[in-house]
Amino acid sequence: MNTHQPVIVAYQVLVDEILATRSPRLIAIDGRAGSGKTTFTTRLCRFLPGAAVIEVDDFLDWSDLDDWWSRLEKEALAPLLAGDRARFRTRDWNTDPLGKSLDGWRDLDPAHTIIVEGVTSSRAAIADRLSMTFWVEAPRNVRMARGIARDGEAMRPFWQNWMHLEDEFFVRDDARGRATYLIAGEPSVHHDAEREVVVLARPG
């Protein structure tokens, strides 16, 4: 992956590259909490209709980055990669802010393109199955500010602990270094955000 001056790339260009890979294709959109992964995923999927999106937030909780992964693999990823429908329980973030409880169910239909979106989604355990990986990057202070704006000041200690957990995880798992594209989650370059994205590093 080559670093360079920020370059504006159309979402359609990224989608064309995704669709050029073999089906079923598995895409990860990774990055630390508050970096802009969900926004990037939402905009990308407008040009990629029919993709099945597994949201890591449906599985994790505030306390760790490992114990829940096997459930994601078993209940969501494995059936979709086999061409089957996936059905799984989701975290109850509305009434349990710590994410320890499960609430409703989510169903995902089979798709040629499967996206895993969320922190650690491109971890080493899945790396050899990925067709393409995006890492969304934003400064630590921006990520914290976004988190507090969304969750409230009372959750600051949880965000601080979460960032510590992320630091520990990504020291041992260089997900960022394996990324196909490094995406600006707080871009400084003017662009059409609905149709274009700012790329900080790309293959080559």
C-alpha positions as semicolon CSV with decimal commas, in nm:
position;residue;x (nm);y (nm);z (nm)
1;M;0,000;0,000;0,000
2;N;0,147;0,333;-0,111
3;T;0,095;0,652;0,085
4;H;0,064;0,975;-0,111
5;Q;-0,112;1,307;-0,116
6;P;-0,487;1,266;-0,062
7;V;-0,665;1,165;-0,380
8;I;-1,036;1,198;-0,454
9;V;-1,184;0,873;-0,585
10;A;-1,543;0,816;-0,694
11;Y;-1,736;0,552;-0,502
12;Q;-1,828;0,400;-0,837
13;V;-1,460;0,337;-0,909
14;L;-1,427;0,145;-0,582
15;V;-1,745;-0,049;-0,655
16;D;-1,617;-0,144;-1,001
17;E;-1,301;-0,279;-0,839
18;I;-1,506;-0,474;-0,583
19;L;-1,727;-0,627;-0,852
20;A;-1,421;-0,736;-1,049
21;T;-1,334;-0,986;-0,773
22;R;-1,469;-1,340;-0,757
23;S;-1,816;-1,400;-0,607
24;P;-1,900;-1,447;-0,329
25;R;-1,674;-1,156;-0,243
26;L;-1,599;-1,063;0,116
27;I;-1,519;-0,699;0,195
28;A;-1,414;-0,555;0,532
29;I;-1,457;-0,192;0,635
30;D;-1,241;-0,151;0,943
31;G;-1,109;0,130;1,160
32;R;-1,129;0,253;1,516
33;A;-1,452;0,364;1,680
34;G;-1,573;0,702;1,559
35;S;-1,355;0,703;1,247
36;G;-1,645;0,716;1,000
37;K;-1,683;0,351;0,897
38;T;-2,062;0,349;0,901
39;T;-2,085;0,669;0,697
40;F;-1,841;0,530;0,441
41;T;-2,029;0,199;0,425
42;T;-2,367;0,369;0,380
43;R;-2,241;0,580;0,091
44;L;-2,055;0,292;-0,073
45;C;-2,365;0,071;-0,061
46;R;-2,568;0,330;-0,251
47;F;-2,354;0,229;-0,550
48;L;-2,353;-0,139;-0,452
49;P;-2,719;-0,241;-0,415
50;G;-2,789;-0,588;-0,289
51;A;-2,480;-0,621;-0,071
52;A;-2,528;-0,800;0,261
53;V;-2,382;-0,591;0,544
54;I;-2,281;-0,757;0,870
55;E;-2,252;-0,485;1,135
56;V;-1,996;-0,565;1,403
57;D;-2,197;-0,349;1,646
58;D;-2,464;-0,620;1,643
59;F;-2,217;-0,853;1,818
60;L;-1,960;-0,667;2,029
61;D;-1,998;-0,497;2,365
62;W;-1,795;-0,238;2,554
63;S;-1,582;-0,488;2,745
64;D;-1,373;-0,678;2,491
65;L;-1,277;-0,720;2,126
66;D;-1,248;-1,098;2,105
67;D;-1,509;-1,312;2,281
68;W;-1,797;-1,226;2,046
69;W;-1,615;-1,287;1,717
70;S;-1,691;-1,660;1,702
71;R;-2,065;-1,586;1,711
72;L;-2,030;-1,343;1,419
73;E;-1,844;-1,609;1,222
74;K;-2,091;-1,887;1,302
75;E;-2,425;-1,706;1,282
76;A;-2,364;-1,441;1,016
77;L;-2,054;-1,498;0,809
78;A;-2,058;-1,876;0,759
79;P;-2,414;-1,902;0,624
80;L;-2,372;-1,604;0,390
81;L;-2,047;-1,741;0,248
82;A;-2,228;-2,073;0,193
83;G;-2,498;-1,893;-0,005
84;D;-2,757;-1,925;0,270
85;R;-2,966;-1,676;0,464
86;A;-2,821;-1,556;0,795
87;R;-3,033;-1,499;1,106
88;F;-2,888;-1,381;1,436
89;R;-2,964;-1,194;1,757
90;T;-2,848;-0,832;1,787
91;R;-2,721;-0,632;2,082
92;D;-2,977;-0,430;2,277
93;W;-2,806;-0,092;2,263
94;N;-3,132;0,099;2,320
95;T;-3,211;-0,029;2,670
96;D;-2,868;-0,168;2,763
97;P;-2,603;0,095;2,683
98;L;-2,325;-0,147;2,779
99;G;-2,433;-0,387;2,504
100;K;-2,436;-0,696;2,724
101;S;-2,794;-0,796;2,641
102;L;-2,946;-0,927;2,321
103;D;-3,265;-0,780;2,177
104;G;-3,420;-0,851;1,838
105;W;-3,327;-1,059;1,537
106;R;-3,163;-0,959;1,212
107;D;-3,199;-1,145;0,884
108;L;-2,959;-1,110;0,592
109;D;-3,035;-1,258;0,253
110;P;-2,767;-1,432;0,047
111;A;-2,563;-1,191;-0,166
112;H;-2,273;-1,195;-0,408
113;T;-2,108;-0,919;-0,203
114;I;-2,077;-0,953;0,174
115;I;-1,950;-0,658;0,376
116;V;-1,833;-0,684;0,736
117;E;-1,841;-0,332;0,880
118;G;-1,697;-0,234;1,215
119;V;-1,394;-0,228;1,439
120;T;-1,162;-0,530;1,388
121;S;-1,368;-0,650;1,089
122;S;-1,049;-0,722;0,892
123;R;-0,873;-0,899;1,180
124;A;-0,617;-1,171;1,108
125;A;-0,877;-1,446;1,163
126;I;-1,060;-1,340;0,847
127;A;-0,777;-1,183;0,645
128;D;-0,716;-1,476;0,408
129;R;-1,083;-1,477;0,302
130;L;-1,110;-1,106;0,224
131;S;-1,133;-0,982;-0,134
132;M;-1,070;-0,620;-0,035
133;T;-1,025;-0,417;0,283
134;F;-1,090;-0,052;0,362
135;W;-0,944;0,111;0,673
136;V;-1,114;0,437;0,770
137;E;-0,883;0,678;0,954
138;A;-0,958;0,980;1,175
139;P;-0,761;1,157;1,450
140;R;-0,810;1,036;1,807
141;N;-0,961;1,364;1,928
142;V;-1,213;1,364;1,643
143;R;-1,315;1,008;1,719
144;M;-1,361;1,085;2,087
145;A;-1,565;1,398;2,011
146;R;-1,793;1,201;1,780
147;G;-1,840;0,932;2,042
148;I;-1,933;1,176;2,317
149;A;-2,167;1,364;2,084
150;R;-2,348;1,039;2,008
151;D;-2,342;0,867;2,348
152;G;-2,324;1,155;2,598
153;E;-2,062;1,281;2,843
154;A;-2,145;1,007;3,093
155;M;-1,997;0,752;2,851
156;R;-1,655;0,920;2,830
157;P;-1,489;0,665;3,065
158;F;-1,622;0,384;2,846
159;W;-1,485;0,551;2,536
160;Q;-1,147;0,599;2,703
161;N;-1,135;0,232;2,801
162;W;-1,251;0,128;2,454
163;M;-0,973;0,325;2,288
164;H;-0,727;0,149;2,520
165;L;-0,869;-0,190;2,412
166;E;-0,832;-0,086;2,048
167;D;-0,472;0,020;2,105
168;E;-0,391;-0,320;2,255
169;F;-0,570;-0,513;1,981
170;F;-0,412;-0,332;1,688
171;V;-0,063;-0,366;1,834
172;R;-0,093;-0,742;1,789
173;D;-0,310;-0,734;1,477
174;D;-0,188;-0,499;1,204
175;A;-0,525;-0,467;1,029
176;R;-0,439;-0,118;0,907
177;G;-0,121;-0,243;0,744
178;R;-0,314;-0,507;0,549
179;A;-0,574;-0,263;0,412
180;T;-0,624;-0,231;0,039
181;Y;-0,731;0,132;0,076
182;L;-0,677;0,383;0,355
183;I;-0,979;0,615;0,364
184;A;-0,994;0,962;0,521
185;G;-1,268;0,965;0,783
186;E;-1,206;1,335;0,849
187;P;-1,100;1,461;0,505
188;S;-0,942;1,801;0,461
189;V;-0,990;1,800;0,083
190;H;-1,305;1,947;-0,068
191;H;-1,507;1,683;-0,255
192;D;-1,859;1,564;-0,325
193;A;-1,902;1,349;-0,014
194;E;-2,206;1,167;-0,148
195;R;-2,027;1,050;-0,462
196;E;-1,657;1,065;-0,378
197;V;-1,420;0,964;-0,103
198;V;-1,073;1,088;-0,010
199;V;-0,812;0,811;-0,030
200;L;-0,494;0,845;0,177
201;A;-0,322;0,528;0,060
202;R;-0,392;0,266;-0,203
203;P;-0,231;-0,037;-0,373
204;G;0,072;0,006;-0,584
